[in-house]
Amino acid sequence: MAPSLKFRALALAAITLVAACGGGAETSTEGSPTSAQAEESPCTPDPEPAGTEPGSTAPSTTTSSSSTGSGSATSSTSVPATTSTSSSTSASTSTSTSMSTSTTEGTSQATTSSSTSTSSVAGHQESLTALGYWLGEIDGQLGPNTVHAVTAFQKAEELPRTGQLDPATVERLAVAVTPAGRSTAGAVIEIDLARQILLVVSEGQVQRIYDTATGAPATPTPAGQFEIYHEIDGYRYAPLGTLYRPKYFNGGIALHGYTSVPAQPASHGCIRVTYAAMDHLWATGAAPIGTPVWVY
């Protein structure tokens, strides 16, 4: 082979080799040796939709903490902040206006017409809050947090899980009491699988109730008594989806925020709550490392 042809062949082979080897995906090294079980979380069944839930803040730094034999270990990993949000707005030309809010899986929806006044919604929000159902600010609006609070109430009261302030729900709201937990001492996070609600319990008294979605029938959440042993203050990019500020309590099973919290079991075993609810759990210090988690 002529020298010029031989040089061209070698150059072509080198270019091909670089193209084949240079396009590998970046591998995450997030986590610590004490969280090996948490590194391959099985709990999210579908990829994370683009963007984050409206109103949530994407932290620019992920802090990972774990329980150890002599205390806790903390490591930080910088992660890219998510700033994109997807939203859609539809307008009706009808004289009777309506507002509709739903989860990404379309299973929890609330509709309020012009006949439902802001003061009426605010009154129902006050009743839900007094019973312990978390909905954030009382603003007279049937927004996502209130829809989830209504859904949690309907779950606890064994009403149809519509997320709507329908006559049956409003009637029950007037006479309902705070649902009871099972623990009698200490601070405990309780997961009621049948009713699909999360209870924050202190000394036997239910403090707050959150809407939740646990493991689907094919991948149920295991029942038992556990303890939070590892947490990540940020995003965990797992193979099956993105977990928001997860708190691990049983191997790779965690309590975490997710963009979709339907009215029925849906995960691969984890305990889903909304981003806003997960932020509230962190802000109130309701579930630090070492907190018992009862699943029943």
C-alpha positions in Angstrom: 0.0 0.0 0.0 1.3 3.5 -0.9 2.4 5.6 2.1 -0.4 8.2 1.5 -3.1 5.5 1.3 -1.7 3.9 4.5 -1.8 7.2 6.3 -5.4 7.8 5.2 -6.5 4.4 6.4 -4.8 4.9 9.9 -6.5 8.3 10.2 -9.9 6.9 9.3 -9.5 4.1 11.9 -8.5 6.6 14.6 -11.6 8.8 13.9 -13.9 5.8 14.1 -12.4 4.7 17.4 -12.9 8.2 19.0 -16.5 8.3 17.8 -17.2 4.9 19.2 -15.6 5.6 22.6 -16.3 9.2 23.3 -20.1 9.2 23.5 -20.7 7.3 26.7 -23.3 8.5 29.2 -22.1 10.3 32.3 -22.3 8.1 35.4 -23.7 9.4 38.6 -21.5 9.0 41.7 -24.1 10.4 44.1 -24.5 8.9 47.5 -22.2 7.4 50.1 -21.0 4.0 51.1 -23.6 3.9 53.8 -26.4 4.3 51.2 -25.5 1.5 48.8 -29.1 0.1 49.1 -30.5 3.4 48.2 -28.4 3.8 45.0 -30.6 1.6 42.9 -34.1 2.7 44.0 -36.8 0.6 42.5 -39.7 2.7 43.4 -40.5 5.1 40.5 -42.4 3.3 37.6 -42.0 5.9 34.9 -39.5 8.4 33.7 -39.7 11.9 35.1 -41.7 14.3 32.9 -39.9 17.3 31.6 -39.5 20.1 34.1 -40.6 20.2 37.7 -43.9 20.6 39.3 -45.1 24.3 39.3 -44.1 26.1 42.5 -41.3 23.7 43.4 -37.7 24.9 43.7 -34.9 22.9 42.2 -31.9 23.0 44.6 -28.5 23.6 43.0 -26.8 21.4 45.5 -27.7 17.9 46.6 -26.9 17.0 50.3 -26.8 13.3 51.1 -27.0 12.2 54.7 -27.0 8.7 56.2 -27.3 7.1 59.6 -24.1 5.4 60.8 -23.1 3.4 63.8 -21.6 6.5 65.4 -23.8 9.3 64.1 -24.5 10.6 60.6 -22.4 11.1 57.5 -23.1 13.9 55.1 -21.7 14.5 51.6 -22.6 17.1 49.0 -22.8 16.7 45.2 -23.5 19.5 42.9 -26.4 18.9 40.5 -27.8 21.0 37.8 -30.8 23.1 38.8 -34.0 22.5 36.9 -35.6 25.7 35.8 -38.0 24.6 33.1 -41.7 24.1 33.8 -44.4 23.0 31.5 -47.8 24.5 31.8 -50.9 24.9 29.7 -53.8 27.3 30.0 -57.1 27.0 28.4 -59.8 29.7 28.2 -63.5 29.2 27.7 -65.7 31.7 26.0 -68.7 30.6 28.0 -70.2 33.0 30.5 -69.9 30.3 33.2 -66.2 30.0 33.9 -64.5 27.0 35.3 -61.1 26.0 36.7 -59.8 22.5 36.5 -56.8 21.0 38.3 -55.5 17.5 37.9 -52.5 15.3 38.5 -50.3 14.3 35.5 -52.0 10.9 35.4 -55.4 12.5 35.3 -56.8 10.6 38.3 -57.4 13.4 40.8 -59.4 16.3 39.4 -61.3 19.2 40.9 -63.6 21.6 39.2 -65.0 24.7 40.6 -67.6 26.9 38.8 -68.4 30.5 39.2 -71.1 29.4 41.7 -68.4 28.3 44.1 -67.2 31.4 45.7 -63.7 32.1 47.0 -65.1 32.4 50.5 -66.8 29.1 50.2 -63.6 27.3 49.2 -61.7 29.1 51.9 -64.2 27.8 54.5 -63.7 24.3 53.3 -59.9 24.8 53.4 -60.2 25.9 57.0 -62.2 22.8 57.9 -59.6 20.5 56.2 -56.8 22.3 57.9 -58.5 22.0 61.3 -58.8 18.2 60.7 -55.1 18.0 59.9 -55.1 17.7 56.1 -52.2 19.7 54.8 -53.0 22.1 51.9 -50.6 24.9 52.4 -52.0 28.4 52.4 -55.7 29.1 52.9 -56.3 31.2 49.8 -59.8 30.4 48.6 -58.5 28.7 45.5 -59.0 25.1 44.5 -55.3 24.7 43.5 -53.2 21.5 43.4 -52.5 21.4 47.2 -56.2 21.7 48.0 -57.1 19.1 45.5 -54.7 16.6 47.2 -56.1 17.6 50.6 -59.6 16.9 49.4 -58.5 13.6 47.9 -56.8 12.6 51.1 -60.0 13.4 53.1 -62.1 11.4 50.7 -59.7 8.4 51.1 -59.8 8.6 54.9 -63.6 8.9 54.8 -64.0 6.1 52.1 -65.7 8.5 49.7 -65.2 8.4 45.9 -61.7 9.8 45.3 -62.6 12.6 42.9 -60.7 15.5 44.5 -63.9 17.6 44.1 -65.8 19.5 46.7 -68.9 17.7 45.7 -72.1 17.6 47.9 -71.2 14.3 49.6 -67.7 15.5 50.5 -68.9 18.9 51.8 -71.6 17.1 53.9 -69.1 14.7 55.4 -66.6 17.5 56.0 -69.1 19.2 58.4 -69.2 16.2 60.8 -65.8 14.4 60.2 -63.1 14.0 62.8 -59.3 13.6 62.4 -58.4 10.0 61.5 -56.6 8.0 64.1 -53.1 6.6 63.8 -51.7 3.4 65.4 -48.6 4.5 67.2 -49.0 5.7 70.8 -45.6 7.2 71.7 -42.9 9.2 70.0 -42.8 10.8 66.6 -43.8 8.3 63.9 -44.5 8.5 60.1 -47.4 6.2 59.4 -48.3 4.9 55.9 -51.9 3.6 55.6 -51.8 1.4 52.5 -55.6 0.8 52.4 -56.5 4.4 52.6 -53.4 5.7 50.7 -52.6 8.5 53.2 -49.5 9.5 55.2 -50.0 10.4 58.8 -47.5 12.4 60.9 -48.1 11.3 64.4 -46.7 12.6 67.7 -47.3 10.9 71.0 -50.3 9.1 69.6 -51.9 12.3 68.1 -52.2 12.8 64.4 -50.6 16.2 63.5 -50.9 16.2 59.7 -52.3 14.0 56.9 -50.9 14.0 53.4 -52.2 12.5 50.2 -49.9 9.7 49.0 -49.6 7.0 46.4 -47.8 3.7 47.3 -46.7 0.6 45.4 -48.9 -0.6 42.6 -50.5 -4.1 42.9 -47.7 -5.7 40.9 -45.0 -4.0 43.1 -46.6 -3.4 46.5 -45.0 -1.4 49.3 -43.9 -4.0 52.0 -45.7 -3.6 55.3 -43.7 -3.4 58.5 -41.9 -1.1 60.9 -38.8 0.6 59.6 -36.6 3.7 60.2 -35.4 6.5 58.0 -31.7 5.8 57.5 -30.7 7.9 54.6 -31.9 11.1 52.9 -30.9 13.3 50.0 -31.7 17.0 50.1 -32.1 17.4 46.3 -32.8 15.1 43.4 -31.9 11.5 43.1 -31.6 10.5 39.4 -32.5 6.8 39.6 -32.8 4.4 36.6 -36.6 4.5 36.7 -37.1 8.1 37.3 -36.2 11.2 39.4 -36.9 11.2 43.2 -37.3 14.6 44.8 -35.7 15.0 48.3 -36.0 11.3 49.1 -35.9 9.8 52.6 -35.0 6.0 52.5 -36.4 3.7 55.2 -36.4 0.2 53.7 -33.6 -0.7 51.3 -34.2 1.3 48.1 -37.7 2.2 49.1 -38.2 5.9 50.1 -40.6 8.6 50.9 -40.1 11.2 48.1 -41.7 13.9 46.1 -42.9 13.1 42.6 -44.7 14.9 39.8 -47.6 12.4 39.7 -49.5 11.4 42.8 -52.7 9.6 41.6 -55.6 8.6 43.8 -54.6 4.9 43.7 -51.4 2.9 44.2 -49.0 3.5 41.4 -45.3 3.3 42.3 -42.7 0.5 42.4 -42.9 0.4 46.2 -42.0 3.9 47.2 -44.2 6.4 49.0 -45.1 9.3 46.7 -46.2 12.8 47.8 -46.2 16.0 45.8 -43.2 18.2 45.6 -44.9 20.8 47.8 -45.8 18.2 50.4 -42.2 16.9 50.4 -40.9 20.4 50.9 -43.3 20.8 53.8 -42.1 17.6 55.4 -38.5 18.8 55.2 -39.3 22.3 56.4 -41.2 21.1 59.5 -38.5 18.5 60.4 -41.2 15.8 60.6 -39.0 13.0 59.3 -35.3 13.3 60.2 -33.0 10.3 60.0 -33.9 7.9 62.8 -37.7 8.5 62.5 -39.8 5.3 62.7 -41.9 4.6 59.7 -44.8 2.3 60.1 -46.3 0.8 57.0 -49.6 -1.1 57.4 
